[in-house]
Amino acid sequence: MSDEEQDCPECEEGAPAWLATFADLMSLLMCFFVLLLSFSEMDLQKYKQVAGSMNNAFGVQRQIKADTIPRGTSIIKQEFSPGKPEPTVMKVIQQDTVEDSNPEIRVNTPISEEMEELISAVEAAYSEEMMEEMIDVVLYEDNLMIRVREADAFPSGSADIQDEFVPVLEKLKEVLDKNNGRVIVAGHTDNIPIATATYESNWVLSAARAAKVVHYLSEVVAVDATRLEIRAFGDTQPIAENTTPENRAMNRRIEINIAVTREGA
């Protein structure tokens, strides 16, 4: 036996010490790549739930359809010059909206295609009258109401149609041709009692005015009489408190309510 073989130390039993560190490192790398793989696989259902909660949290609007995301032209307006506000063509008051002085169209719920067509017809026929605030358009559920003040329709205490009211009734023909629903003409007055030889009460006056409008629509404008209906409310349904002359003037009115019928109904 040589001297080199005699001087060689005996090897220790078991794995070397560095192998434990190497094994830990490999385990950590494997866990890291498994974690990356789990991130790359998306749970679609969970993603939709998260996206929906984010929409609700930040109040994403869904009333106006938009193809692209709105973009601002500048953060700060460099110049400012006051301008005269332009009145909108159509003033719509919804039954379920809060009080707001803004006259813009406010539609909080989806409307039918038939209602959209009817609104377009009213806008085209009465653009001038609405800009002059001669009439108001009230939209609620499947009904559209054209409201005309007494001052623009009848003389005080009378049921004779004024000349200014005639074009409004004649234009109604092209509006009614867009829909075949019923047309309800309702007369309203303020709470000041009336007692004349012709009209003994506000009930009689409101009924006579509604009857005059229906008669003109059926006999002159040639609207189908089977679609027309008369209602008289007197002073029972005010739209403002009868405390001032201005409010009482608002309550004296004629309302032409057009019921929108859906196709196939």
Secondary structure by P-SEA (a helix, b strand, c coil): cccccccbbbbbcccccaaaaaaaaaaaaaaaaaaaaaaaccaaaaaaaaaaaaaaaaccccccccccccccccccccbbbbbccccccbbbbbccccccccccccccccccaaaaaaaaaaaaacaaaaaaccbbbbbcccbbbbbbccccccccccccccccaaaaaaaaaaaaaacccbbbbbbbbccbbbbccccccaaaaaaaaaaaaaaaaacccccccccbbbbbbcccccccccccaaaaaaaccccbbbbbbcccc
